[in-house]
Amino acid sequence: MKYWLIKSEPKTYSISDMKQEKTCIWDGVRNYQARNFLRQMNQGDLVFFYHSNTIPPGIIGLVKILESGIADPTQFDPESKYYDPKSTPDAPRWQTVSVEFVEEFPKLISLTDLKQQFSGDELLVVKKGNRLSVMPIPENVAEKILVMNNNY
């Protein structure tokens, strides 16, 4: 099992939305590096849910990968802002995953708290200038984040 982090603005899709829906497809990722991380995810991997572009930003919950290797359906929809005219069903450029709600944390683990615990080399989300919406988290760092959550 691997650990990951996905970001979403709460105004766009929040942990409350995830909790209510129970499962969803994590669509609309249009960064090649983030897409490549999505391609590495496997069923059962755990994913930290991060609220971005809010005050304060931080990790607010946990989801699990249900299925990987899904062609992102938004790339084929001309009405979608994520439409990619160069992508075809036979050769999709964008893959994604489906996720399942696991838990909402009792308290958000803020970016400030994360910066106090981890360097940018340990946890990409605290690295200055990093704007990726999907990123891996080393197992030892993930375990420390889970302990931080349990201590709140």
C-alpha positions in Angstrom: 0.0 0.0 0.0 1.1 3.5 -0.8 0.1 6.9 0.5 -0.9 10.0 -1.5 -2.2 13.5 -1.1 -4.9 15.1 -3.3 -5.9 18.7 -3.1 -9.3 20.3 -3.7 -10.6 23.7 -3.0 -13.5 23.3 -0.6 -15.7 25.6 -2.7 -15.2 23.2 -5.6 -15.3 19.8 -3.8 -14.9 19.5 -0.1 -14.5 16.6 2.3 -18.1 17.1 3.2 -19.1 16.6 -0.4 -16.9 13.4 -0.4 -18.5 12.2 2.8 -22.0 12.7 1.4 -21.3 11.1 -1.9 -19.2 8.2 -0.4 -17.4 7.6 -3.7 -16.4 9.7 -6.7 -14.1 9.8 -9.7 -11.2 12.2 -9.2 -11.6 13.9 -12.5 -10.2 17.1 -14.1 -6.5 16.8 -13.3 -4.6 18.4 -16.2 -1.0 18.5 -15.1 1.2 15.7 -16.5 3.2 15.1 -13.3 0.0 14.9 -11.3 -1.5 12.6 -13.9 1.6 10.4 -13.7 1.1 10.1 -10.0 -2.6 9.1 -10.5 -1.3 6.4 -12.9 0.8 4.9 -10.1 -2.1 4.6 -7.6 -3.5 1.2 -6.8 -6.6 -0.2 -5.3 -6.4 0.1 -1.5 -3.9 2.9 -1.4 -4.7 5.6 1.2 -5.0 9.2 0.2 -4.9 12.3 2.4 -7.6 14.9 1.4 -6.2 18.4 1.5 -8.3 21.6 1.4 -6.4 24.2 -0.7 -7.1 27.9 -1.4 -8.8 28.4 1.9 -7.7 29.8 5.3 -6.1 27.8 6.7 -5.2 25.2 4.1 -4.5 21.7 5.3 -5.3 18.0 5.5 -8.9 17.4 6.5 -9.5 13.7 5.9 -8.7 10.4 4.3 -10.0 8.5 1.3 -9.1 5.2 -0.3 -8.4 4.2 -3.9 -11.2 2.0 -5.2 -10.1 1.7 -8.8 -7.2 3.0 -10.8 -6.5 3.3 -14.5 -9.8 5.0 -15.4 -9.9 7.2 -18.5 -11.0 10.6 -17.2 -14.4 11.1 -18.9 -14.2 14.9 -18.8 -11.5 14.8 -21.5 -14.1 13.6 -24.1 -16.8 16.1 -23.2 -16.7 19.2 -25.4 -18.8 21.0 -22.8 -16.3 20.4 -20.0 -13.6 22.9 -19.1 -11.4 19.8 -19.0 -12.1 18.8 -22.6 -9.0 17.7 -24.5 -9.6 17.6 -28.3 -6.4 15.6 -28.8 -7.6 12.8 -26.6 -9.6 9.9 -28.0 -11.3 6.9 -26.3 -8.8 4.7 -28.1 -5.9 6.8 -26.9 -6.9 8.7 -23.8 -4.3 11.2 -22.5 -5.8 11.6 -19.0 -6.3 8.8 -16.5 -7.8 9.1 -13.1 -9.0 7.0 -10.1 -12.1 6.5 -8.2 -11.9 7.1 -4.4 -14.0 6.2 -1.4 -14.5 8.2 1.7 -12.7 6.8 4.8 -12.9 9.6 7.4 -13.0 13.3 8.1 -10.5 14.4 10.6 -11.8 16.0 13.8 -9.5 18.9 13.2 -7.8 20.1 10.1 -4.0 19.6 10.1 -2.9 23.0 8.9 -0.2 23.7 6.4 1.6 25.6 9.2 1.5 22.5 11.4 2.8 20.4 8.5 5.7 22.9 7.9 6.7 22.6 11.5 6.9 18.8 11.3 8.3 18.2 7.8 10.7 19.6 5.3 9.9 20.0 1.6 12.1 17.0 0.9 9.9 14.9 3.2 6.5 16.2 2.2 6.0 17.9 -1.2 3.0 19.9 -0.1 5.2 22.1 2.2 7.8 22.6 -0.5 8.0 26.3 -1.5 6.5 26.7 -5.0 4.9 23.3 -5.2 1.5 23.5 -6.8 0.8 19.9 -7.7 -2.8 18.7 -6.9 -1.7 15.0 -6.6 1.5 13.8 -4.9 3.0 10.8 -3.2 3.7 10.7 0.6 6.4 8.4 2.0 5.1 5.8 4.4 7.1 7.2 7.4 5.6 10.7 6.8 2.1 9.3 6.3 2.4 7.4 9.6 3.4 10.7 11.4 0.5 12.5 9.8 -1.9 9.8 11.1 -0.4 10.2 14.6 -0.9 14.0 14.3 -4.5 13.4 13.6 -4.9 11.0 16.5 -3.4 13.6 18.8 -6.0 16.2 18.0 
